[in-house]
């Protein structure tokens, strides 16, 4: 992000709305600007259009340089991708770019793929970038096929670029309305292009207030969530040393002793409310990645159901050739539920699991070490008995949501590419079941798994107590609203509220999340009311045979990639599947297309491959072929006349016969 809140911005507007002047004012303070002109030159008989172009040129300062892309519309993406971080680019405008793209001189052309390439270039552009585009979607549908093709293509381009940009502004009658704000911005088009006047309210991303609008279009907040207390420490487990052969002792001397901070109060103006407009994954690159898999040079039928993982990674990364998730962070939420929800659990067991994770021991920490994943143990507030009273107060829900949002933002700022969401609190299964009953119309006995004791025996009495707790909680709240925050306060509790905030914050930062267990799935159900886009950033590796996870995934449209019925604990199941998913992504990115589809040939013409053929005997012989010659070497002694002095026969290893 640049200092005033955005790195890339799309300026939309109608004809003569002032959009170009407004875009120019946004970059007027830059020492140099590269102006990228997309429209073709005016025809000789169109004086009015020539006058428009001349007016644009006259407004540009002498320090600006101009670059033309009208000859090749695909070159615009190359220009953006090659721009450096110290450059400032102004593209004016996408309407001219689409006109050239649809020009018969450039056909046949894949308009969808070219638009996707442009959006990917905008998303990865290191320079400060302003793009101008006409907004034609508010007018009537054109009556000609050519007009409809233009409006359709321009609408698709505007949507793709707007999704890729940090900020989007609509200019109407000289007034700017920020549709996707990243900071406080001027709202009026200047009479003359000049430096934008800034003040304290425009200097950063942390301004808050009831009338402000925050990051990712969330009313009330100005950007990253601040807190009065530090977040829990992030640990990176290391693979344990080999246990003592005689005693099987656990490794000692780890540095995992720092306590996890309790839930802090978040001092921010961020307001999380229903109907938030958060980003969606790229709608083009996912299908493109799936189509590309069918062309790979593999001897079998392909990746099977795991191709969905490739499509998900492509859509969330914005590229048809996604990279394996390198930096992964596991968020382990620890928050107990009191009352009947925790029936059958051993007192203090969940706290022991959290301490075990912080000590680098147990299944979760060991798998995190093997995967090179970071681990952050998060303490959520304990939840009151749901059958008797609300699990949280309204204020606690707000704090928990903002806290989860902040955890996701901190992960994104640290370069994390995938979050894994797990939990280890007592009573979490009953709380998740209650949320599913309230949001999906389920029945508690159908989504609550059987309770197992430490010895592996089924505890029917504890299971019935849990079912009764959910039943009584639903009866207690039968007249209560079923909004997202009400469900969290009455039934969900602290860990599900924090998990909901994590999913929302990750969505705002385009950070995919791998769900694992009922807590994450219940949180995803709650996000539907707050921001329906969040579920599209969620991946479910394995349902683990859990009935609540099965039902929630079906409602959310999340198809588990695997059916291993793993029961290692929330978070550990996902980490067990992570190496397989990474291998699939690496394979999909590295394999070339099949030779019949234009891929590289693996034959003798490939000089990069080593030659494993046996060397041929020295001297004249039969004409050499491409097949290796496995004949026995000729014996040493007189033979055919050599071409050099004192020539000797050689054996197949290349050594001269002695």
Rosetta blueprint (number, residue, H / E / L):
1 X L
2 X L
3 X L
4 X L
5 X L
6 X L
7 X L
8 X E
9 X E
10 X E
11 X E
12 X E
13 X E
14 X L
15 X L
16 X L
17 X L
18 X L
19 X H
20 X H
21 X H
22 X H
23 X H
24 X H
25 X H
26 X H
27 X L
28 X L
29 X L
30 X L
31 X L
32 X L
33 X L
34 X E
35 X E
36 X E
37 X E
38 X L
39 X L
40 X L
41 X L
42 X L
43 X L
44 X L
45 X L
46 X L
47 X H
48 X H
49 X H
50 X H
51 X H
52 X H
53 X H
54 X H
55 X H
56 X H
57 X H
58 X H
59 X H
60 X L
61 X L
62 X L
63 X L
64 X L
65 X E
66 X E
67 X E
68 X E
69 X L
70 X L
71 X L
72 X L
73 X L
74 X L
75 X H
76 X H
77 X H
78 X H
79 X H
80 X H
81 X H
82 X H
83 X L
84 X L
85 X L
86 X L
87 X L
88 X E
89 X E
90 X E
91 X E
92 X E
93 X L
94 X H
95 X H
96 X H
97 X H
98 X H
99 X H
100 X H
101 X H
102 X L
103 X L
104 X H
105 X H
106 X H
107 X L
108 X L
109 X L
110 X L
111 X H
112 X H
113 X H
114 X H
115 X H
116 X H
117 X H
118 X H
119 X H
120 X H
121 X H
122 X H
123 X H
124 X H
125 X L
126 X L
127 X L
128 X E
129 X E
130 X E
131 X E
132 X E
133 X E
134 X E
135 X L
136 X L
137 X L
138 X L
139 X L
140 X L
141 X L
142 X L
143 X L
144 X L
145 X H
146 X H
147 X H
148 X H
149 X H
150 X H
151 X H
152 X H
153 X H
154 X H
155 X H
156 X H
157 X H
158 X H
159 X H
160 X H
161 X H
162 X H
163 X H
164 X H
165 X L
166 X L
167 X E
168 X E
169 X E
170 X E
171 X E
172 X E
173 X L
174 X L
175 X E
176 X E
177 X E
178 X E
179 X E
180 X E
181 X L
182 X L
183 X L
184 X L
185 X L
186 X L
187 X L
188 X E
189 X L
190 X L
191 X L
192 X L
193 X L
194 X L
195 X L
196 X L
197 X L
198 X L
199 X L
200 X H
201 X H
202 X H
203 X L
204 X L
205 X L
206 X L
207 X L
208 X L
209 X L
210 X L
211 X L
212 X L
213 X E
214 X L
215 X H
216 X H
217 X H
218 X L
219 X E
220 X L
221 X L
222 X L
223 X L
224 X L
225 X L
226 X L
227 X L
228 X L
229 X L
230 X L
231 X L
232 X L
233 X L
234 X E
235 X E
236 X E
237 X L
238 X L
239 X L
240 X L
241 X L
242 X L
243 X L
244 X L
245 X L
246 X L
247 X L
248 X L
249 X L
250 X L
251 X L
252 X L
253 X L
254 X L
255 X L
256 X L
257 X L
258 X L
259 X L
260 X L
261 X L
262 X L
263 X L
264 X L
265 X L
266 X L
267 X L
268 X L
269 X L
270 X L
271 X L
272 X L
273 X L
274 X L
275 X L
276 X L
277 X L
278 X L
279 X L
280 X L
281 X L
282 X L
283 X L
284 X L
285 X H
286 X H
287 X H
288 X H
289 X H
290 X H
291 X H
292 X H
293 X H
294 X L
295 X L
296 X E
297 X L
298 X L
299 X L
300 X L
301 X L
302 X L
303 X L
304 X H
305 X H
306 X H
307 X H
308 X H
309 X H
310 X H
311 X H
312 X H
313 X H
314 X H
315 X H
316 X H
317 X H
318 X L
319 X L
320 X L
321 X L
322 X L
323 X L
324 X L
325 X L
326 X L
327 X L
328 X E
329 X E
330 X E
331 X E
332 X E
333 X E
334 X E
335 X L
336 X L
337 X E
338 X L
339 X H
340 X H
341 X H
342 X H
343 X L
344 X L
345 X L
346 X L
347 X L
348 X L
349 X H
350 X H
351 X H
352 X H
353 X H
354 X H
355 X H
356 X H
357 X H
358 X H
359 X L
360 X L
361 X L
362 X H
363 X H
364 X H
365 X H
366 X H
367 X H
368 X H
369 X H
370 X H
371 X H
372 X L
373 X L
374 X E
375 X E
376 X E
377 X E
378 X E
379 X E
380 X L
381 X L
382 X L
383 X E
384 X L
385 X L
386 X L
387 X L
388 X L
389 X L
390 X L
391 X L
392 X L
393 X L
394 X H
395 X H
396 X H
397 X H
398 X H
399 X H
400 X H
401 X H
402 X H
403 X H
404 X H
405 X H
406 X H
407 X H
408 X H
409 X H
410 X H
411 X H
412 X H
413 X H
414 X L
415 X L
416 X L
417 X L
418 X E
419 X E
420 X E
421 X E
422 X E
423 X E
424 X L
425 X L
426 X L
427 X L
428 X H
429 X H
430 X H
431 X H
432 X H
433 X H
434 X H
435 X H
436 X H
437 X H
438 X H
439 X H
440 X H
441 X L
442 X L
443 X L
444 X H
445 X H
446 X H
447 X H
448 X L
449 X L
450 X L
451 X L
452 X E
453 X L
454 X L
455 X L
456 X L
457 X L
458 X E
459 X L
460 X H
461 X H
462 X H
463 X H
464 X H
465 X H
466 X H
467 X H
468 X H
469 X H
470 X H
471 X H
472 X H
473 X H
474 X H
475 X H
476 X H
477 X L
478 X L
479 X L
480 X L
481 X L
482 X L
483 X L
484 X H
485 X H
486 X H
487 X H
488 X H
489 X H
490 X H
491 X H
492 X H
493 X L
494 X H
495 X H
496 X H
497 X H
498 X H
499 X H
500 X H
501 X H
502 X H
503 X H
504 X H
505 X H
506 X H
507 X H
508 X H
509 X L
510 X L
511 X L
512 X L
513 X E
514 X E
515 X E
516 X L
517 X L
518 X H
519 X H
520 X H
521 X H
522 X H
523 X H
524 X H
525 X H
526 X H
527 X H
528 X H
529 X H
530 X H
531 X L
532 X H
533 X H
534 X H
535 X H
536 X H
537 X H
538 X E
539 X E
540 X E
541 X L
542 X E
543 X L
544 X L
545 X L
546 X L
547 X H
548 X H
549 X H
550 X H
551 X H
552 X H
553 X H
554 X H
555 X H
556 X H
557 X L
558 X L
559 X L
560 X L
561 X L
562 X E
563 X L
564 X L
565 X L
566 X L
567 X L
568 X L
569 X L
570 X L
571 X L
572 X H
573 X H
574 X H
575 X H
576 X H
577 X H
578 X H
579 X H
580 X H
581 X H
582 X H
583 X H
584 X H
585 X H
586 X H
587 X H
588 X H
589 X H
590 X H
591 X L
592 X L
593 X E
594 X L
595 X H
596 X H
597 X H
598 X L
599 X L
600 X L
601 X L
602 X L
603 X L
604 X L
605 X L
606 X L
607 X L
608 X L
609 X L
610 X L
611 X L
612 X L
613 X L
614 X L
615 X L
616 X L
617 X L
618 X L
619 X L
620 X L
621 X L
622 X L
623 X L
624 X L
625 X L
626 X L
627 X L
628 X L
629 X L
630 X L
631 X L
632 X L
633 X L
634 X L
635 X L
636 X L
637 X L
638 X L
639 X L
640 X L
641 X L
642 X L
643 X L
644 X L
645 X L
646 X L
647 X L
648 X L
649 X L
650 X E
651 X L
652 X L
653 X L
654 X L
655 X L
656 X E
657 X L
658 X L
